[in-house]
Amino acid sequence: MRIGLFGGTFDPIHLGHMIAAEDIMKSCKLDKIIFIPSARPPHKNEKSVTSAKDRYNMVKLAIKPFAGFEISDYELKKSGKSFTIDTVRYYKSIFSKKDKLYFVVGADIVEQLSTWKLWKDLITEIHFLIMTRPGFKVDKKASKIGTQVEIRNIDVSSSEIRRMIKKGLPPTFMVPEMVEKYIYEKHLYRS
């Protein structure tokens, strides 16, 4: 089986994430993509991140209609910060050696990899699928750690969605309908 691990804060998950996952799944012939919401991302201010439970629930709602998309609560159940190397090692331990695991990242993240915990080990333990992003070029060095994957780029970001909602503007056509409903029911991103 060919499995993509798609980690992220997903605060909130949006159509850009969904389209990217679909494009990667098709172009890389993956059997499934596992969305892994991070509990405590080491690179983000913990107070600025929506609760893990709400982010998990939004991802679960967003991926429900899609065959081949799954969600994991692995990082949410762990205590402490979420580090990619730990997540990769966990998944390598639960899947068969016959299974091929890939870690999905945006081209913008490749430049930051050297700041990640045990990054040199990480790049030898898993192959990266590097999503194209406007304004970011993947250099030759990056091609040694992974494969560049052309995706449809949708001009939407979680931070922009949060700003819009705070201003009272609806995120319609930016997040799946069930996610938008959840955001309003739970009064997320209002303050």
N, C-alpha and C positions, 0 to 999 in steps of 0.2 A: 504494500500500500504506500502511496505517496501522500504525505501529510504536511500541510503548511501550518506553522504556528504564528499567529498574528496577535502580538502583544500590543497593548496600548492603554492609555488612560480612558479613552472613549467617554469623554466628558463634555457633551454627549456623543454617542455614536451618530454618524450622519451618512448621507447618501454617498459621499466621497469614499468612506470606508467600505461601504457595501459594494460599490461599483469596482473599486480596486480589488477587493477579495474575489469577486466574480471573474474579473479579467485575469487575475493571477491563476485562479483555479483552472480556467479554460486554457490559457496559453501554456501553462506549465504541466497540464494534464494531471492535476492533483485529484486525489480521491476525496479529500476533505480538507477543510480549513477549520482550525480550532481558534476561536477568539479567546484571548486571555486578558481580561481586564486586570490591570495592576492594582494592588492594594495600596501600597505606599511607594509611588515612584521616587527614586532617589534624587532625580533632577527637578522635582517640582515641590513648591511650598505646600505642605500637607493641608494647611488651613484653606487653601484656595481650591482644593479638589473636592468634588461632590462625594457623598458617602459611597463606599464600595458597594453597598447593597443596592442603591439606586442605579449606579452605573451598570452593575451586573444585570439588574432587571431590564434596563433599557436595551442592552445588547441582546438579551434573551428574546425580548419582543421583536427586535429588528430582524433577527436571523430566523425566527420561527418558520416563515414560509419557504425557506430555501433548503433544498436537499443538499447535503454535503457540508453545510455550515453547522458547527457545534460551538458550545461555550464551555469554558472551564472555570472552576472556582479555585483552582490550585493556589494561585497567588493570594487570593482573598482569605483563604484558610490559614496561610502561613502567618507567623508573627514577624514583625520587623519589616524592613524595606524589601522591595521586590527587585531582585537582580536577575538579569536574563540568563546568566551562566547557570544559576540554580534551577531555573525553569527548564532550560534545555536538558540539563542532566536528569531532571525528574522524568521528562518525557522519554528520553533515551532509555531510562530504566523500566518504563512500563510498556513500551512497544517492542515488538520483535526486532531482532537485528536485520531481518529481511525488509522491514519497513524503512522508507527513506524519509527523513525529517528535514524540513526547510524552515528557516526563520524569515519572516516577511518584515522588511523595513523600507522606509522611504529614503530616497536619495539624499535628503537633507540630514538624515540620521547617520549616514556613513561617515561624515566628517567628525562626528562626536564619538565614534566607537572607541577610540583610544582612551576615552575618559571612563569607560565602563569597567566594572569589576572583572578582573581576570580576562580582559578582552583578547589577549594573545591566545589563551586557551580556547576561548569561545569561537574564534574564527577557525580553529582547527577541528572543533567538535561538531560544527553544523555548517551547512551551506546556506548562504543568504540569498533570498530573492529580493532584489533591490528595485523598488518601484520608481519609475520616472516621476519627477516633480518639476514643475515649471521653475526656471531659475537655478536649477541645480544640475550640474554635470557630474556624471560618474567617471572618475579618472581611471587610469590603467591599474592603479594600486587596488582600487575597489573590485576590479574584475577578478582579482586573485581570491577574494573571499566569497564571491557570489556571482549571480547572473542578473544582468539588468533586464527588467521586464517592462515593456511598454504598456501603459495603462491609459485609459481615458481619464484625463485630469479634469476634475470638477472643482470649480473655484468656490470651495466651501471649507470652513474650518470650525472646529468646536469653539474656539475662543470668540469668533465672530457671532456664532449662534448664541452664546451666552450673553454677549453684549446686546444683541438685538432683543432678546427676551427681557433683559433688564430695562431696556428702553420702552417695553410694551409692544414690540413688533413681533408678529408671529413667525416661526421658523418653517412655515409651510413650504414644501418642495425642497427643503434642505435636510430634513430628518424623516424617517419613515412615519407614516400617520399614527401608528400605535405608540411610537416614541413621543411624538408631539403631545398626544393625549396624556401619556404618563407624566410628562414634564408639567403640564397644567394641573393635573390631579394632585401632584405632590408639591406644587408651588416651587419648583426648582428654578434657580438662576434669577430670582426676582430681586434679590438684594445684593 
